[in-house]
Every structure is written in C-alpha cells, then in structure tokens.
C-alpha cells in the first residue's frame, strides 16, 4: 500500500460521500459530504424564525384563552349575583303583598289588641315659634288640652 500524503478527497459518482484521509492512521475513509455552514444558514435561520413564530403563537394563544376564561368566570359570577338579586326582589314583593289592608290593621288593633281610637282628651296642643321641626329631646311646653 502506498502512503497518501496531504488531504486528498475524491467524490464518488452520484453519492453524497467523499474520501478523507485520517491523519493519525493514514487510512482513507468515506465521510458524508456536508455543505459548509454558510450553505446551511438560510435553512437554519428559517428554522429559528419558524420556532420563534410558533412560540410566540403559543404564548398569544395562552394569553387570549386566559382572558376568555377570566371573562367567562366574571360573567358567571354576575349571572349568579343577578339571580340572587331577582330572588331577593321576589321575596320582598311577596312580603309587601302579604301586608294586610288598613281596614284589617284597624280591626286587629281594636278587636285583638284592645286599642281604642284617640279622643280629643288625648291630644295636646303646643306652640313653637323658632323651628318647623320638634326634636324628641326638646322640652315640649304644655299650653292646654283640646
């Protein structure tokens, strides 16, 4: 076998392999042919741009989905509050409509509770000149009975 000196590369026909010389052992071996890095740069940059676009799309999707779920939760909470308010209003209406008429109140007061209507002897007349309102803490002067 003859020694091969230097870097001898020979391409085989229709194959993406090339012969390379091993500097330590001096033997030849087949190595797949690879284009230089600058030849791969457009593909690598396209891959990086695609991966970044995919990541940004994922983040945007997660952000939008979170906002939608938050709005749904708020809407459901407001709907529950609305239903509770409607229930409270309907209960209040039932209580209001169950109040007896004034005739029934008068009958219960006079018959069941023994109350009597106020007579003229129960009415006190007094005058106050400095204000339209009389507070409960004021002294109410007694002028006379009516």
Secondary structure as the mmCIF struct_conf table of DSSP 4:
data_model
#
loop_
_struct_conf.conf_type_id
_struct_conf.id
_struct_conf.beg_label_comp_id
_struct_conf.beg_label_asym_id
_struct_conf.beg_label_seq_id
_struct_conf.end_label_comp_id
_struct_conf.end_label_asym_id
_struct_conf.end_label_seq_id
BEND BEND1 UNK A 6 UNK A 6
STRN STRN1 UNK A 11 UNK A 11
HELX_LH_PP_P HELX_LH_PP_P1 UNK A 12 UNK A 12
TURN_TY1_P TURN_TY1_P1 UNK A 13 UNK A 14
BEND BEND2 UNK A 16 UNK A 16
STRN STRN2 UNK A 17 UNK A 21
TURN_TY1_P TURN_TY1_P2 UNK A 23 UNK A 25
STRN STRN3 UNK A 28 UNK A 32
HELX_RH_AL_P HELX_RH_AL_P1 UNK A 37 UNK A 98
BEND BEND3 UNK A 99 UNK A 99
HELX_LH_PP_P HELX_LH_PP_P2 UNK A 100 UNK A 101
HELX_RH_AL_P HELX_RH_AL_P2 UNK A 102 UNK A 107
HELX_RH_PI_P HELX_RH_PI_P1 UNK A 108 UNK A 112
BEND BEND4 UNK A 113 UNK A 113
HELX_RH_3T_P HELX_RH_3T_P1 UNK A 120 UNK A 122
STRN STRN4 UNK A 124 UNK A 125
BEND BEND5 UNK A 129 UNK A 130
BEND BEND6 UNK A 132 UNK A 132
TURN_TY1_P TURN_TY1_P3 UNK A 136 UNK A 137
BEND BEND7 UNK A 138 UNK A 138
STRN STRN5 UNK A 144 UNK A 145
#
